[in-house]
Amino acid sequence: MGAGVAASKPNSKSAFSFGRAASKLGGRLTLWAFLIVMAVLVLFPIVMAILGSLKTNSELNAGTSLLPQDWQWSNYTYTWKEANFSLYAWNSIFLSVLSTIGILLVASMAAYAVDRREFHGKRMFIFLQSMMMFIALGVIVLKPQFNLMVKLGLHQSLWGVIILLVAGHQFIFFILFGFMKGIHRELDEAAMIDGAGFGYIYVRIVLPLLTPALGVSALFAFRGAWNEYILPLVFTMTQPKLMPLTVGLANLRYGYGGAVQSHLMLAGAVLSMLPILVMYVLANKMFMQMSAGALKG
């Protein structure tokens, strides 16, 4: 009798272990299935855009086949050389790089000052910054912004767009502000004892420690500036040579006497995605460092 009870205990343990392993395997399979479905949903439009950019315009409009019957690599050559795409790309790079540098500089200085200094209205400043993140002003403030740039003489240049993009850095400010709280103030105090000033501490101590957060912030800032459409459209409407990709891309849709050229537009869209992909690859390591630091904290 006792031997039978003793023999049943290992069987119950093995059954429990098997059930637990099966449950864990089922959870992993469900997770992988979900991730695969999400990946397909995200990548499907990109793949279709790439395939469409390699078709003739008539084949693309007919929509009879998934793969191109005759791969039209010349679409990219025409888009780059003949449709002023190289000029649009340079304008977008100029706009995005300078906007990103300005946003990181202003947002990091603001985050450092707000975190390290006590001043009257500090809580109100943080509240207003957070409120602006959740209020979609968009076109509402476009006319006042344009009027301001007219008074500054920047309404027909990319510098006006850059200034407005730098001014709207609330999201980046809170990324850096949150990361700044993880930097111990003892480092500041030790540097002050050695005679370092507020600016020296910011440049030589705080900024190097902010590198992971700056990398992630640069990705968001660059992507936002690269994809900006309304502001560049308004400011470069009468200046075709200053148009960035987002504005110039719409011009690729029409050519050959006004006929719709969707294949050229798709080729331009594919080319415009490349800098963002490069940015994601470069910022991936910094993003992982930031995530690891957050988990340790």
PyMOL commands that set and color helices and strands:
alter all, ss='L'
color gray80, all
select helices_A, chain A and resi 2-53+57-62+74-81+85-116+122-134+138-152+158-167+170-180+185-193+198-209+211-227+230-235+240-242+245-251+262-296
alter helices_A, ss='H'
color red, helices_A
select strands_A, chain A and resi 254-255+259-260
alter strands_A, ss='S'
color yellow, strands_A
deselect
rebuild
show_as cartoon
